[in-house]
Amino acid sequence: MYAYQLLGKIKAEMNSQKKIEEIQKAIQQCELAIFIYPEFLTSWNNLGTLYFARQDYEKAEICFKRVLE
């Protein structure tokens, strides 16, 4: 759930450096959630959203495809 809260914070954040830092924290939280419970598709979707926000489209695509499997 912490990663989901960070997503909301990132959307509201205006300072670009702070936004980058928050995205990285949220990515780490999603990766941890996926490590613990890889079948939880919400974490995969959130991770894809974060990679997309970071303009890492290849990683975002991998995550989104995982959700659709």
C-alpha beads as a LAMMPS data file, in Angstrom:
LAMMPS data file: protein, C-alpha beads

69 atoms
68 bonds

1 atom types
1 bond types

-500.0 500.0 xlo xhi
-500.0 500.0 ylo yhi
-500.0 500.0 zlo zhi

Masses

1 110.0

Atoms # bond

1 1 1 0.000 0.000 0.000
2 1 1 2.876 2.377 0.628
3 1 1 3.748 2.370 -3.076
4 1 1 0.153 3.321 -3.907
5 1 1 0.365 6.263 -1.487
6 1 1 3.608 7.351 -3.134
7 1 1 1.876 7.305 -6.533
8 1 1 -0.647 9.844 -5.262
9 1 1 2.123 11.966 -3.808
10 1 1 4.055 11.874 -7.087
11 1 1 1.039 13.051 -9.077
12 1 1 0.621 16.039 -6.762
13 1 1 4.343 16.910 -6.554
14 1 1 5.501 19.846 -8.654
15 1 1 9.240 19.942 -7.864
16 1 1 10.874 17.768 -10.520
17 1 1 13.856 16.628 -8.407
18 1 1 11.589 15.653 -5.528
19 1 1 9.303 13.893 -8.006
20 1 1 12.224 11.841 -9.347
21 1 1 13.190 10.843 -5.813
22 1 1 9.621 9.837 -4.953
23 1 1 9.301 7.804 -8.157
24 1 1 12.479 5.912 -7.271
25 1 1 11.186 5.192 -3.744
26 1 1 7.876 3.978 -5.137
27 1 1 9.647 1.743 -7.682
28 1 1 11.624 0.135 -4.871
29 1 1 8.437 -0.471 -2.894
30 1 1 6.681 -2.033 -5.889
31 1 1 9.675 -4.242 -6.609
32 1 1 9.656 -5.399 -2.995
33 1 1 5.934 -6.143 -3.161
34 1 1 6.443 -8.133 -6.373
35 1 1 9.340 -10.048 -4.803
36 1 1 7.113 -11.009 -1.883
37 1 1 3.953 -11.698 -3.894
38 1 1 4.597 -11.849 -7.660
39 1 1 0.975 -12.692 -8.504
40 1 1 -0.354 -9.378 -7.128
41 1 1 -1.137 -7.652 -10.400
42 1 1 -1.788 -4.240 -8.846
43 1 1 1.908 -4.018 -7.957
44 1 1 2.858 -4.845 -11.547
45 1 1 0.460 -2.178 -12.831
46 1 1 1.782 0.414 -10.363
47 1 1 5.361 -0.437 -11.297
48 1 1 4.530 -0.022 -14.989
49 1 1 2.931 3.336 -14.253
50 1 1 6.031 4.464 -12.380
51 1 1 8.374 3.363 -15.159
52 1 1 6.136 5.163 -17.644
53 1 1 6.318 8.328 -15.517
54 1 1 10.105 7.974 -15.556
55 1 1 9.923 7.573 -19.367
56 1 1 11.395 4.069 -19.153
57 1 1 8.937 2.721 -21.683
58 1 1 10.561 -0.678 -22.218
59 1 1 10.285 -1.596 -18.543
60 1 1 6.770 -0.158 -18.384
61 1 1 5.734 -2.359 -21.300
62 1 1 7.118 -5.469 -19.583
63 1 1 5.101 -4.689 -16.461
64 1 1 1.894 -3.968 -18.335
65 1 1 2.240 -7.162 -20.364
66 1 1 2.629 -9.094 -17.114
67 1 1 -0.698 -7.685 -15.953
68 1 1 -2.377 -8.831 -19.161
69 1 1 -1.031 -12.406 -19.073

Bonds

1 1 1 2
2 1 2 3
3 1 3 4
4 1 4 5
5 1 5 6
6 1 6 7
7 1 7 8
8 1 8 9
9 1 9 10
10 1 10 11
11 1 11 12
12 1 12 13
13 1 13 14
14 1 14 15
15 1 15 16
16 1 16 17
17 1 17 18
18 1 18 19
19 1 19 20
20 1 20 21
21 1 21 22
22 1 22 23
23 1 23 24
24 1 24 25
25 1 25 26
26 1 26 27
27 1 27 28
28 1 28 29
29 1 29 30
30 1 30 31
31 1 31 32
32 1 32 33
33 1 33 34
34 1 34 35
35 1 35 36
36 1 36 37
37 1 37 38
38 1 38 39
39 1 39 40
40 1 40 41
41 1 41 42
42 1 42 43
43 1 43 44
44 1 44 45
45 1 45 46
46 1 46 47
47 1 47 48
48 1 48 49
49 1 49 50
50 1 50 51
51 1 51 52
52 1 52 53
53 1 53 54
54 1 54 55
55 1 55 56
56 1 56 57
57 1 57 58
58 1 58 59
59 1 59 60
60 1 60 61
61 1 61 62
62 1 62 63
63 1 63 64
64 1 64 65
65 1 65 66
66 1 66 67
67 1 67 68
68 1 68 69
